[in-house]
Structure formats: structure tokens, C-alpha cells
Amino acid sequence: MHKWNHLNRLQLGKYAEYFVKMEFKLAGFDVYTSEVDDKGIDFIARKNENIYYDVQVKSIRGLNYIFLQKHKFDLRKNLLVAIVLFEEGKPPKMYLIPSLEWSNPNGLLVSHDYDGKKSKPEWGLNISKKNLDLLNKFKFNKIIETM
């Protein structure tokens, strides 16, 4: 069980997306999937008529770096990124990070503008052993309870 290495990048990403959607459902949210992912939003999670969140899902194998392009990920109150961390032989770990957390970068959450370079500006996550304590603050169950 939990053999992730045989899944390609696209398969792992789809698994992560469905996994996060189901966890939102279990937490009492309605989940609406976008037909076209051209805005960097994988789905919308609605708590009630007045509260909804746009959710971007990112999957990662082991400890690594993840980025979100700034032009598709504008920091705002109702935008979240769900991170699903896959380690071979272990169940996936889920984290939920409100986008406004990037307003105060730290060792985990970083901003790169790449002025004068080819790369587009991005928000990044340095997921490393050193930063695991910072990441644990965003465990899915901790954050979903506050929503």
C-alpha cells in the first residue's frame, strides 16, 4: 500500500486533487470543480452561501520546492493552496495554506520576482527537513477547523 513511485506526475497530481476534494467534503464543504484550469484554480470549496474558497492543489514527492506563478495566484482572503506530500510507503500528508500567509515570507514561504530574468515571478514553498516545523502549522485538519 502507498506505493507512489509507479504513478507518473499527472497521475499523482490527479490523485492529490481528488484526495483533497474528498477531505473538503468530509469537512462539510460543497465542492465545485472547474471545467478548465486556466486560472490556477482546481476547485471551489463552499462552506455556505457567503463563504467560499478557491483552491489550488499541488502534489510533491518527498521534500522539495513547489512554486505558484504570481500572475495566477494573487494573494487574497479566499484563496488557498492544498499541498499533498507523497513519501513512498507512507500515506499522503495534507497541508492547507491560506494565500495571505505569503504576505510575510519566511524560510518556508518565499517570494521570487526574477527581475530581468526569463522566469516568471512566483510564490514558493521550500519544503525541507529544516522547514517541517513551519509546514506543520498548516496541517489540513488544523486549518480546516478554523474555517
TAUR-V395250 format. One record per pair of residues at least 12 apart in sequence whose ideal C-beta (glycine too) atoms are under 6 Angstrom apart, sorted by the first residue. I is the first residue (numbers start at 0). J is the second residue. Records with the same first field share a line. If there is no record, write none. Layout:
I = J / J
This chain:
1 = 88 / 89 / 90
3 = 85 / 87
4 = 87
11 = 58
12 = 58
15 = 56 / 58 / 83
16 = 41 / 56
19 = 56 / 81
20 = 42
23 = 44
26 = 143
28 = 44 / 46
29 = 45
30 = 42 / 44
31 = 43
39 = 55 / 71 / 72
40 = 53
41 = 54 / 55 / 56
42 = 54
52 = 77 / 79
53 = 78
54 = 79 / 81
55 = 80
56 = 81
57 = 82
58 = 83
59 = 84
60 = 85
61 = 86
62 = 126 / 127
63 = 126
64 = 125
65 = 124
66 = 121 / 123
67 = 122
68 = 119 / 121
69 = 120 / 121
72 = 122
74 = 98 / 99 / 101
78 = 98
79 = 95 / 97
80 = 96
81 = 95
82 = 94
93 = 139
94 = 137
95 = 137 / 139 / 142
96 = 137
101 = 122
106 = 130
107 = 125 / 130 / 133 / 134
109 = 123
111 = 123
